[in-house]
Amino acid sequence: MSTARRALRLGMVGGGEGAYIGNIHRMAARLDGQWQLVAGAFDLDPDRGRAFALGIGIEAARSYGTWQDLIEGELQREDRVDAVAICTPNFTHYPIARALIEAGFAVICEKPLTATLADAIALAELARESGRFVGVTYTYSGYPMVHEARVRIAAGEIGTVRTVQVEYPLEWMAKPIEREGNAQAAWRTDPRKNGRGGSIGDIGTHAYHLAGFVTGLKLRELAADLATFVEGRALDDNAHVLLRYEGGARGLLWSSQVAIGNSNGVRLRVFGEKGSFQWFQEQPNELIYTPLDGRVQVIKRGAEELSVDAKVRSRTPPGHPEGYLEAFANLYAGFAEAIRARTEGREPGPLGRNIPLAHDGLKGVAFVDAVVDSHEAAHQLWVTPVAV
């Protein structure tokens, strides 16, 4: 995946000391040599942000106190950044991304794209009208075997898709850790900062994107049941959603932040008229294929018969596990290829295709909004049996 061309210059907003996702972005960006982090505004506290930047090797002149300073400073440089990664809480995504796009920068944004549907619509439209690149880090679409499943389903290997089951259970918020000093949980449970959806907006949106990405199905309507199990929490920490897709396929989505015994249990099952595919993030290098009236087959990452889409996202032979960081790095490599292709006026290669962009981010926010709307109207959906 390396290239003789210079690494693209990356700036970052947020993701400083104590921010889990910022470090993931930094590791993923440098894995293939496609990016070099050269600038950043890493913290709400300007002094702390500058100190963090210097500590990770950013030169003083590009260690900015605020994201506004970053934009102003980089615009004055001939070697300005090629893109800026936004690793801040949800409610800040829109103003930062909008300002970056209007200033002429490419954007790599954490999901969800924005905290409100109105902002997501406006941002996706701005990206379309401006022609600026906006990538969204739906991480699970970076796995090679996820791409393999997508290619095989599109080729009709399991026939018409009948039903999809996708889940993302976590246990980390089974206690009220937002009231015990956990800053990451605090903003995720605050509707003013996180948006309308709790677990459904934080991890359910990943599951929704994964199901649509692999199957190619377009959602027609949904019915949702949200729950808040931890007393006093302002947003949902568990969600069950029934999905109806165009063409008649059905789906079931479960996201939970209170599923004790689960760390990052992303699981996808797709059942068609001629067979099924199953993929589990905890065994990410394997895709389970079961044909109708046939033997269960385990397709391994690195196998010779895999599609180009899977091969270009693989780095090591079978038996050497690749996981979350490599999948995240595949997104960054894909973003780099797409940005270079735009600059050079050509079609992107396989890495730069089928990557999550602004419209995918908009669909994710629209999904969360529809889930909350459905739950709030749930009294119209529930029926009590005659005998209970």
RAQUI-V150810 format. One record per pair of residues at least 12 apart in sequence whose ideal C-beta (glycine too) atoms are under 7 Angstrom apart, sorted by the first residue. I is the first residue (numbers start at 1). J is the second residue. D is the distance in Angstrom with one decimal. If there is no record, write none. Layout:
# RAQUI-V150810
((I & J & D) (I & J & D))
This chain:
# RAQUI-V150810
((1 & 32 & 4.3) (1 & 333 & 5.5) (2 & 32 & 6.4) (2 & 33 & 4.9) (7 & 33 & 6.1) (7 & 34 & 6.0) (7 & 35 & 5.6) (7 & 36 & 4.2) (8 & 34 & 6.3) (8 & 35 & 5.2) (8 & 82 & 4.2) (8 & 83 & 6.6) (8 & 336 & 5.4) (8 & 339 & 6.6) (9 & 36 & 5.9) (9 & 38 & 4.9) (9 & 79 & 6.7) (9 & 81 & 4.6) (9 & 82 & 5.0) (10 & 29 & 5.7) (10 & 35 & 4.6) (10 & 36 & 6.5) (10 & 37 & 4.9) (10 & 38 & 6.7) (10 & 81 & 6.1) (10 & 83 & 5.9) (10 & 85 & 6.3) (11 & 39 & 4.1) (11 & 40 & 5.9) (11 & 70 & 5.9) (11 & 74 & 6.4) (11 & 81 & 3.9) (11 & 84 & 4.2) (12 & 25 & 6.8) (12 & 37 & 6.4) (12 & 40 & 4.2) (12 & 42 & 6.7) (12 & 84 & 6.8) (12 & 85 & 4.7) (12 & 87 & 6.2) (13 & 41 & 5.3) (13 & 67 & 4.5) (13 & 70 & 6.6) (13 & 84 & 6.2) (13 & 86 & 5.3) (13 & 87 & 6.7) (13 & 88 & 5.9) (13 & 96 & 5.7) (14 & 42 & 6.6) (14 & 86 & 6.7) (14 & 87 & 4.1) (14 & 88 & 3.5) (15 & 42 & 6.1) (15 & 87 & 3.4) (16 & 42 & 3.3) (16 & 43 & 4.2) (16 & 48 & 7.0) (16 & 49 & 5.6) (16 & 52 & 4.4) (17 & 43 & 6.8) (17 & 48 & 6.7) (17 & 52 & 5.1) (18 & 183 & 7.0) (19 & 87 & 6.5) (20 & 184 & 6.7) (21 & 87 & 5.4) (21 & 110 & 6.3) (22 & 87 & 4.5) (24 & 328 & 5.9) (25 & 85 & 5.3) (25 & 87 & 5.7) (27 & 325 & 5.8) (28 & 325 & 6.1) (28 & 328 & 3.8) (28 & 329 & 4.2) (28 & 332 & 5.0) (29 & 332 & 4.9) (31 & 325 & 6.9) (31 & 329 & 3.9) (32 & 329 & 6.0) (32 & 333 & 5.0) (34 & 332 & 6.5) (34 & 333 & 5.4) (34 & 336 & 4.0) (35 & 332 & 6.1) (35 & 336 & 6.4) (38 & 58 & 6.9) (38 & 62 & 5.9) (38 & 81 & 6.4) (39 & 58 & 6.5) (39 & 62 & 3.9) (39 & 64 & 6.8) (39 & 70 & 6.2) (39 & 74 & 6.2) (39 & 81 & 5.5) (40 & 53 & 5.1) (40 & 58 & 5.8) (40 & 63 & 6.9) (40 & 64 & 6.8) (41 & 64 & 4.2) (41 & 65 & 6.5) (41 & 66 & 5.5) (41 & 67 & 4.7) (41 & 69 & 6.3) (41 & 70 & 4.6) (46 & 65 & 3.0) (46 & 66 & 6.2) (49 & 65 & 6.2) (50 & 63 & 4.5) (50 & 65 & 6.2) (67 & 96 & 5.4) (71 & 99 & 6.0) (71 & 100 & 6.6) (71 & 103 & 5.0) (75 & 103 & 6.2) (81 & 105 & 6.7) (82 & 106 & 6.2) (82 & 339 & 6.3) (83 & 105 & 6.4) (83 & 106 & 3.8) (83 & 107 & 6.6) (83 & 108 & 5.6) (83 & 339 & 6.4) (84 & 100 & 5.3) (84 & 105 & 5.3) (84 & 107 & 6.1) (85 & 108 & 4.4) (86 & 107 & 6.6) (86 & 109 & 4.6) (86 & 110 & 6.0) (87 & 110 & 5.6) (89 & 187 & 4.7) (89 & 193 & 5.0) (90 & 112 & 5.9) (90 & 115 & 4.2) (90 & 193 & 6.5) (90 & 194 & 5.3) (90 & 195 & 5.4) (91 & 115 & 4.4) (91 & 192 & 6.6) (91 & 193 & 4.7) (93 & 109 & 5.8) (93 & 113 & 6.4) (93 & 114 & 5.1) (93 & 115 & 6.9) (94 & 114 & 4.4) (94 & 119 & 4.0) (94 & 123 & 5.9) (97 & 109 & 5.6) (97 & 123 & 5.8) (97 & 134 & 7.0) (98 & 123 & 6.3) (98 & 126 & 6.3) (101 & 126 & 5.5) (101 & 127 & 6.3) (101 & 130 & 5.5) (101 & 132 & 4.7) (106 & 132 & 6.0) (106 & 133 & 4.0) (106 & 339 & 5.5) (107 & 132 & 6.9) (107 & 133 & 7.0) (107 & 134 & 4.7) (108 & 135 & 4.8) (108 & 137 & 6.8) (108 & 335 & 5.8) (109 & 134 & 6.5) (109 & 136 & 5.4) (109 & 361 & 6.7) (110 & 137 & 5.6) (111 & 136 & 5.5) (111 & 137 & 6.0) (111 & 138 & 5.9) (111 & 205 & 5.9) (111 & 361 & 6.6) (111 & 364 & 6.2) (112 & 195 & 6.7) (112 & 201 & 5.8) (112 & 205 & 5.5) (112 & 361 & 6.8) (112 & 364 & 5.4) (112 & 365 & 5.2) (112 & 368 & 6.6) (113 & 136 & 5.7) (113 & 358 & 6.8) (113 & 361 & 2.9) (113 & 362 & 6.2) (113 & 364 & 6.5) (113 & 365 & 5.6) (114 & 365 & 5.9) (115 & 194 & 6.7) (115 & 195 & 3.7) (116 & 195 & 6.4) (117 & 365 & 5.4) (117 & 366 & 5.9) (117 & 369 & 4.5) (120 & 361 & 6.5) (120 & 362 & 4.7) (120 & 365 & 3.8) (120 & 366 & 7.0) (121 & 362 & 6.4) (123 & 358 & 6.5) (124 & 358 & 4.5) (124 & 359 & 5.6) (124 & 361 & 6.9) (124 & 362 & 4.1) (127 & 358 & 4.0) (133 & 338 & 6.3) (133 & 339 & 5.3) (133 & 342 & 6.2) (134 & 357 & 6.2) (134 & 358 & 3.9) (135 & 335 & 4.4) (135 & 355 & 6.3) (135 & 356 & 6.5) (135 & 357 & 6.1) (136 & 356 & 4.6) (136 & 357 & 6.6) (136 & 358 & 6.9) (136 & 360 & 5.8) (136 & 361 & 4.0) (137 & 331 & 5.8) (138 & 206 & 6.3) (138 & 209 & 4.5) (138 & 356 & 4.2) (138 & 360 & 6.6) (139 & 324 & 6.9) (139 & 327 & 5.7) (139 & 328 & 5.3) (139 & 331 & 6.7) (140 & 206 & 5.9) (140 & 210 & 4.8) (140 & 266 & 6.0) (140 & 281 & 6.8) (140 & 327 & 6.8) (141 & 209 & 6.7) (141 & 210 & 6.7) (141 & 213 & 4.9) (141 & 356 & 5.8) (142 & 313 & 6.9) (142 & 327 & 3.5) (142 & 328 & 6.0) (142 & 330 & 3.8) (142 & 331 & 4.6) (143 & 284 & 5.3) (143 & 327 & 4.6) (144 & 301 & 5.0) (144 & 310 & 4.2) (144 & 313 & 4.3) (144 & 314 & 4.8) (145 & 279 & 5.9) (145 & 284 & 6.5) (145 & 285 & 6.5) (145 & 286 & 6.7) (145 & 287 & 4.4) (145 & 301 & 5.4) (145 & 310 & 6.5) (146 & 214 & 6.1) (146 & 279 & 6.2) (147 & 307 & 7.0) (147 & 309 & 4.1) (147 & 310 & 5.0) (147 & 313 & 6.1) (147 & 354 & 6.9) (148 & 287 & 5.6) (148 & 299 & 6.7) (148 & 306 & 5.6) (148 & 307 & 5.7) (148 & 310 & 4.1) (149 & 214 & 5.1) (149 & 277 & 4.8) (149 & 279 & 5.9) (149 & 287 & 5.6) (150 & 213 & 6.4) (150 & 214 & 4.9) (151 & 307 & 4.2) (151 & 309 & 5.3) (152 & 277 & 6.9) (153 & 214 & 6.4) (153 & 215 & 5.9) (153 & 216 & 6.9) (153 & 270 & 6.5) (153 & 277 & 6.8) (154 & 216 & 6.0) (157 & 275 & 6.7) (158 & 270 & 7.0) (158 & 272 & 3.2) (158 & 274 & 5.2) (158 & 275 & 4.0) (158 & 276 & 6.1) (158 & 277 & 6.4) (159 & 272 & 4.4) (159 & 273 & 3.8) (159 & 274 & 3.6) (160 & 272 & 5.9) (160 & 273 & 5.0) (161 & 215 & 5.3) (161 & 217 & 6.3) (161 & 249 & 4.9) (161 & 270 & 6.0) (161 & 272 & 5.0) (162 & 249 & 6.0) (162 & 271 & 5.4) (162 & 272 & 6.0) (162 & 273 & 6.2) (163 & 249 & 6.4) (163 & 250 & 4.9) (163 & 251 & 6.6) (163 & 271 & 4.9) (164 & 211 & 5.0) (164 & 215 & 5.8) (164 & 217 & 7.0) (164 & 249 & 6.6) (164 & 251 & 4.1) (164 & 270 & 5.4) (165 & 252 & 4.9) (165 & 269 & 4.5) (166 & 207 & 4.5) (166 & 210 & 5.9) (166 & 211 & 4.4) (166 & 253 & 5.3) (166 & 268 & 5.0) (167 & 207 & 6.4) (167 & 254 & 4.2) (167 & 265 & 6.9) (167 & 267 & 5.1) (168 & 203 & 4.4) (168 & 204 & 6.6) (168 & 206 & 5.8) (168 & 207 & 4.5) (168 & 255 & 4.8) (168 & 266 & 5.1) (169 & 254 & 6.8) (169 & 256 & 4.6) (169 & 259 & 3.5) (169 & 262 & 3.9) (169 & 265 & 4.7) (170 & 203 & 6.4) (170 & 256 & 6.5) (170 & 257 & 5.0) (170 & 259 & 6.3) (170 & 262 & 5.9) (170 & 263 & 6.9) (170 & 264 & 6.6) (171 & 258 & 6.8) (171 & 259 & 5.6) (171 & 260 & 4.7) (171 & 261 & 6.3) (171 & 262 & 5.4) (171 & 263 & 6.9) (172 & 257 & 6.5) (173 & 185 & 5.7) (173 & 230 & 6.9) (173 & 237 & 5.8) (173 & 257 & 3.9) (173 & 258 & 6.1) (174 & 258 & 4.5) (174 & 260 & 5.4) (176 & 230 & 5.2) (176 & 232 & 6.5) (176 & 233 & 6.8) (188 & 202 & 5.7) (189 & 233 & 5.5) (189 & 234 & 5.7) (189 & 235 & 5.4) (190 & 234 & 6.7) (191 & 234 & 5.6) (191 & 235 & 6.0) (194 & 235 & 6.4) (195 & 368 & 6.8) (196 & 368 & 6.6) (196 & 369 & 6.5) (196 & 372 & 4.5) (197 & 235 & 6.8) (197 & 236 & 6.6) (197 & 368 & 4.1) (197 & 371 & 6.3) (197 & 372 & 5.7) (198 & 235 & 3.0) (198 & 236 & 4.1) (198 & 237 & 5.6) (199 & 236 & 5.5) (199 & 237 & 5.2) (199 & 238 & 6.0) (199 & 239 & 5.4) (199 & 255 & 4.7) (199 & 256 & 5.9) (199 & 257 & 4.6) (200 & 226 & 6.7) (200 & 236 & 6.1) (200 & 239 & 4.2) (200 & 255 & 5.6) (200 & 368 & 5.6) (200 & 371 & 5.1) (201 & 368 & 4.6) (203 & 255 & 4.9) (204 & 239 & 5.3) (204 & 253 & 6.5) (204 & 255 & 3.5) (205 & 364 & 4.3) (205 & 367 & 6.4) (205 & 368 & 5.8) (207 & 253 & 5.3) (207 & 255 & 5.8) (208 & 253 & 6.2) (208 & 364 & 6.5) (208 & 367 & 4.9) (209 & 356 & 6.8) (209 & 360 & 6.4) (209 & 364 & 5.8) (210 & 268 & 5.7) (211 & 251 & 6.2) (211 & 253 & 7.0) (211 & 268 & 6.5) (214 & 268 & 6.3) (214 & 270 & 6.4) (215 & 270 & 5.8) (217 & 245 & 4.1) (217 & 249 & 5.5) (218 & 245 & 6.3) (218 & 246 & 4.7) (219 & 243 & 6.0) (219 & 245 & 5.8) (220 & 244 & 5.1) (220 & 245 & 5.9) (220 & 246 & 4.9) (221 & 244 & 4.9) (222 & 241 & 5.5) (222 & 242 & 6.3) (222 & 243 & 5.3) (222 & 244 & 6.9) (222 & 370 & 5.9) (222 & 371 & 6.5) (222 & 374 & 5.9) (223 & 242 & 4.5) (223 & 374 & 5.5) (223 & 381 & 5.6) (224 & 239 & 6.5) (224 & 241 & 4.6) (224 & 371 & 4.3) (224 & 374 & 4.1) (224 & 375 & 4.7) (225 & 240 & 4.8) (225 & 375 & 6.3) (225 & 378 & 6.4) (226 & 239 & 5.2) (226 & 375 & 4.3) (229 & 258 & 5.2) (230 & 258 & 6.6) (237 & 256 & 6.9) (237 & 257 & 4.5) (237 & 258 & 4.9) (238 & 256 & 4.5) (238 & 258 & 5.9) (239 & 254 & 7.0) (239 & 255 & 4.8) (239 & 371 & 6.6) (240 & 254 & 5.6) (241 & 253 & 4.3) (241 & 371 & 5.8) (264 & 281 & 6.2) (265 & 282 & 6.6) (266 & 281 & 3.8) (267 & 280 & 4.9) (274 & 291 & 6.6) (274 & 292 & 5.1) (275 & 289 & 6.6) (275 & 290 & 5.7) (275 & 291 & 4.2) (275 & 292 & 5.5) (276 & 290 & 4.9) (277 & 289 & 5.7) (284 & 323 & 5.5) (285 & 300 & 6.2) (285 & 301 & 4.1) (285 & 321 & 5.8) (285 & 322 & 6.3) (286 & 298 & 5.3) (286 & 299 & 6.9) (286 & 300 & 5.8) (287 & 299 & 4.4) (300 & 318 & 4.7) (301 & 314 & 5.6) (301 & 318 & 6.4) (301 & 322 & 6.7) (302 & 314 & 5.6) (302 & 317 & 5.0) (302 & 318 & 3.8) (303 & 318 & 6.4) (308 & 350 & 5.3) (309 & 350 & 5.9) (309 & 354 & 6.8) (312 & 350 & 4.7) (312 & 351 & 5.2) (313 & 330 & 4.6) (331 & 355 & 6.6) (333 & 351 & 5.3) (334 & 351 & 4.8) (334 & 352 & 5.3) (334 & 355 & 4.1) (335 & 355 & 6.5) (337 & 349 & 5.7) (337 & 351 & 4.5) (337 & 352 & 3.3) (338 & 352 & 3.9) (338 & 355 & 6.2))
